[in-house]
Amino acid sequence: MYLPVDNAGSVTPIPFVEIFTGGPLPEADRRRTGLGVEPMTCAPDAFNSREGLITLEPGQTHQARWVVDPGRKERTA
């Protein structure tokens, strides 16, 4: 579960996630022994599709914070 929290403490979605494994590694004993999970604020190839892309003007900033807590129930706004 991905729970980005803004400065006011409210939960807003990070709409994309990328999941990857060590499946293609050449060493058989290292394959699929781990799982990587990366939250993403935009879709893959967002520079071309613009899907979810956040554009900042000079001097602007953007922050996102997230946690993974498998025991937490999803909150809705």
C-alpha positions as CSV (number, residue, x, y, z in Angstrom):
1,M,0.0,0.0,0.0
2,Y,1.4,3.4,-0.9
3,L,0.3,6.3,1.2
4,P,1.8,9.6,0.1
5,V,1.1,12.3,2.7
6,D,1.0,16.0,2.0
7,N,2.1,18.7,4.4
8,A,-1.4,18.9,5.9
9,G,-1.3,15.2,6.7
10,S,-3.9,14.2,4.2
11,V,-3.5,11.1,2.1
12,T,-3.4,11.6,-1.7
13,P,-2.7,8.9,-4.3
14,I,0.6,8.2,-6.0
15,P,-1.1,6.7,-9.1
16,F,1.6,4.5,-10.5
17,V,3.9,1.8,-9.2
18,E,6.7,-0.1,-10.9
19,I,7.5,-3.6,-9.7
20,F,10.6,-5.6,-10.7
21,T,12.3,-8.8,-9.9
22,G,15.8,-10.3,-10.3
23,G,14.3,-12.8,-12.8
24,P,16.5,-11.9,-15.8
25,L,19.8,-12.1,-13.8
26,P,22.3,-14.5,-15.3
27,E,23.1,-16.1,-11.9
28,A,20.4,-18.8,-11.3
29,D,20.8,-18.5,-7.5
30,R,20.0,-14.8,-7.5
31,R,16.9,-14.9,-9.7
32,R,13.6,-13.9,-8.1
33,T,15.1,-13.8,-4.6
34,G,13.9,-10.2,-4.2
35,L,11.2,-7.8,-5.3
36,G,11.6,-4.1,-6.0
37,V,8.7,-1.7,-5.6
38,E,9.0,1.9,-6.7
39,P,6.1,4.4,-6.4
40,M,5.9,6.7,-9.3
41,T,3.9,10.0,-9.7
42,C,3.8,9.6,-13.5
43,A,3.3,6.8,-16.0
44,P,6.3,5.1,-17.7
45,D,7.3,7.2,-20.7
46,A,5.5,10.3,-19.3
47,F,7.9,12.7,-21.1
48,N,6.2,11.5,-24.3
49,S,2.6,10.6,-23.1
50,R,2.4,13.4,-20.5
51,E,0.3,11.0,-18.4
52,G,0.7,12.0,-14.7
53,L,3.7,14.3,-15.6
54,I,4.2,17.1,-13.1
55,T,5.7,20.2,-14.7
56,L,7.4,22.7,-12.5
57,E,8.2,26.3,-13.3
58,P,11.7,27.6,-12.3
59,G,11.8,27.9,-8.5
60,Q,8.8,25.7,-7.9
61,T,9.2,22.5,-5.9
62,H,7.2,19.3,-5.5
63,Q,7.4,16.8,-2.6
64,A,5.9,13.4,-2.1
65,R,6.3,11.1,0.9
66,W,5.1,7.5,1.0
67,V,5.2,4.5,3.3
68,V,4.6,0.8,2.8
69,D,2.5,-0.6,5.7
70,P,0.9,-4.0,4.8
71,G,-1.1,-4.0,8.0
72,R,-2.8,-0.7,7.5
73,K,-6.3,-0.4,6.0
74,E,-6.6,1.9,3.0
75,R,-8.1,5.3,3.9
76,T,-10.4,7.1,1.6
77,A,-11.0,10.9,1.4
